Amino acid sequence: MKLLIDADACPVTDIALDCARQHNVEECILLCDTSHMIERENARTIVVSKGADSADFALVNLVKAGDVVVTQDYGLAAMCLAKKANVLNQNGLIFTEFNIGSLLEQRHFAKKVRMAGGRTKGPSKRTKEQDEAFLKSLWRILEDR
């Protein structure tokens, strides 16, 4: 099993790598584009060319059933779920076949609002509780393998 992290703007990379190390995960891979050069000890970094969704498609090509993926991108989460991966976001939300459809609909609606000139609320400042929720969810996934 691998841990794959959509590392562009991922606030929990270090937490995820530490948890993976404690659970003896075979390999940790960080995927980013050339505008986010990210290197961490005990992780392999794959840098792809800058472009819309280039890191996402590289990640989807690497993921296998049973792998764990960390991403905040609903579209990427849906593709990884289709490949039978375990997927969670930076706040500890575990994506499933039961919640991904409504999340994709929300994303589509927000895009329509923005395209019509409206505004949508951005993310709040990151909290310690979010980090703890992420760690708890990742820990549970890795313990259940």
C-alpha positions in Angstrom: 0.0 0.0 0.0 1.1 3.5 -0.9 0.2 6.9 0.6 -0.2 9.4 -2.3 -0.5 13.1 -1.4 -1.8 15.8 -3.8 0.8 18.0 -2.3 0.1 21.4 -4.0 -1.1 23.5 -1.1 -1.6 20.5 1.2 -1.5 21.7 4.8 -1.2 18.2 6.4 1.8 16.7 4.4 4.0 16.4 7.5 1.2 15.0 9.7 0.4 12.4 7.0 4.0 11.4 6.5 4.6 11.0 10.2 1.4 8.8 10.6 2.5 6.7 7.6 5.9 6.2 9.1 4.3 5.0 12.4 2.2 2.5 10.4 5.1 1.2 8.2 3.4 2.3 5.0 5.5 0.9 2.1 5.9 4.1 0.1 4.9 7.8 0.4 4.6 9.8 -2.8 4.1 13.6 -3.0 2.8 14.9 -6.3 3.1 18.5 -7.2 3.7 20.8 -10.2 6.8 22.9 -11.0 5.4 25.9 -9.1 5.3 23.9 -5.8 8.6 22.2 -5.4 8.0 20.1 -2.3 10.6 17.7 -0.8 10.3 15.7 2.4 12.4 13.1 4.1 11.0 9.5 3.7 8.9 10.5 0.7 9.4 10.4 -3.0 8.4 13.6 -4.8 7.1 13.5 -8.3 7.1 16.9 -10.0 5.0 17.3 -13.1 4.8 20.2 -15.6 2.6 23.1 -14.5 -0.9 22.8 -16.0 -4.5 22.3 -15.2 -4.8 19.1 -13.2 -1.4 17.7 -14.3 -0.5 16.5 -10.8 -4.0 15.1 -10.4 -3.8 12.9 -13.6 -0.3 11.8 -12.6 -1.7 10.7 -9.2 -4.6 8.8 -10.8 -2.2 6.9 -13.0 -0.2 5.8 -10.0 -3.0 4.9 -7.5 -4.0 1.3 -7.0 -6.8 -0.4 -5.0 -6.1 -0.1 -1.3 -3.8 2.9 -1.6 -4.5 5.9 0.5 -4.9 9.3 -1.2 -4.9 12.8 0.5 -6.5 15.5 -1.6 -8.9 18.4 -1.3 -10.0 18.0 -4.9 -13.4 16.4 -5.3 -12.8 15.4 -8.9 -9.5 13.7 -8.1 -11.2 12.0 -5.1 -13.9 10.6 -7.4 -11.4 9.2 -9.8 -9.4 7.6 -7.0 -12.6 6.1 -5.5 -13.3 4.5 -8.8 -9.9 2.8 -8.6 -10.9 1.5 -5.1 -8.5 3.7 -3.1 -9.1 5.1 0.3 -9.4 8.9 0.0 -9.6 11.7 2.5 -9.2 15.4 2.6 -7.1 17.7 4.8 -9.9 18.1 7.3 -10.4 14.4 7.9 -13.4 13.9 5.6 -13.3 10.4 4.2 -14.6 10.4 0.7 -17.0 7.5 -0.1 -19.3 6.4 -2.9 -22.1 7.8 -0.8 -20.9 11.4 -0.3 -18.8 12.1 -3.5 -21.8 12.7 -5.7 -23.2 15.5 -3.5 -19.8 17.0 -3.1 -19.3 17.1 -6.9 -22.7 18.8 -7.2 -21.8 21.4 -4.7 -18.5 22.1 -6.6 -20.4 22.5 -9.8 -23.0 24.8 -8.3 -20.2 27.0 -6.8 -18.5 27.2 -10.2 -21.8 28.3 -11.8 -22.2 31.0 -9.2 -18.6 32.3 -9.8 -19.0 32.2 -13.5 -22.2 34.3 -13.2 -20.2 37.0 -11.3 -21.1 35.8 -7.8 -18.8 35.1 -5.0 -18.4 32.0 -2.8 -16.9 31.9 0.6 -13.2 30.8 0.8 -11.8 28.5 3.4 -11.4 29.6 7.0 -8.0 29.9 8.8 -6.7 26.4 9.6 -7.3 25.2 13.1 -5.6 22.6 15.4 -8.9 20.8 15.5 -8.8 20.2 11.7 -5.3 18.8 12.0 -6.5 16.5 14.8 -9.6 15.4 12.8 -7.3 14.6 9.8 -4.9 12.6 11.9 -7.8 10.6 13.5 -9.2 9.7 10.1 -5.9 8.8 8.5 -5.0 6.7 11.6 -8.3 4.8 11.3 -7.8 4.1 7.6 -4.2 2.8 8.2 -5.2 0.7 11.3 -8.0 -1.0 9.2 -5.8 -2.1 6.4 
